[in-house]
């Protein structure tokens, strides 16, 4: 059941707000009249977004921008000091900041896995930790965590990213129950392939195949779906028909999904040793 949220009385923090899904969600929240703290690593991008929102009619006192690298403890402390001083408490946190990595795991340096986890999991979890006292004082408080289709089905060429998002899902399922004692609801949003520059900003981009043509979902559509899920107090949403079909198929017939993904991947690795062994044994690849 929808709970009509008084958006004009809602105090929000959006991480990763300077671009992509974070920006689209922040823009929608400002349009609804919420007071929004925008954070991201680029002060210039945040300033540009704030100016654009103000030109669109947003009241300057309802937009607060704080540049911060959420993997750095001092930056997180400074961010939440500003939030507490300016807002007193939080009613909603959109924990969106994240980064990708594409390519085969065995070809990447160990630092790639650690960096992906540092941003996608550890920074996300520490934002949850820091936000808890402020959400506990909020009205109808909610933590929104950005998951992924990869949080429910690991995909080839995205081992590090998939692993980090599976960790996110496990964390979210745990604190969703733990935080009931504070009256805080936790929502996980699993976007499909949204039309953002996410892959362009990946830590590494060594995949043989681009999925840029799959990125067709406008970020504004993800933002609208996220707002609807917030109002309906959903536990988790998975976006796009293809994304929901993949998750459902993996639940019902994981071996079939493995087979299909393996066939798709091996077409792009004709030099794979496993293929040569099958050919030598007279088997079809």
Helices and strands as residue ranges (DSSP letters): G 7-9, E 11-15, H 20-32, E 35-40, H 43-55, G 60-62, E 63-67, H 73-87, E 92-95, G 105-107, H 110-117, I 118-123, H 124-136, E 142-146, G 149-151, H 159-178, G 179-182, E 185-190, G 199-201, G 212-214, H 219-231, E 236-238, H 241-252, H 254-266, H 273-280
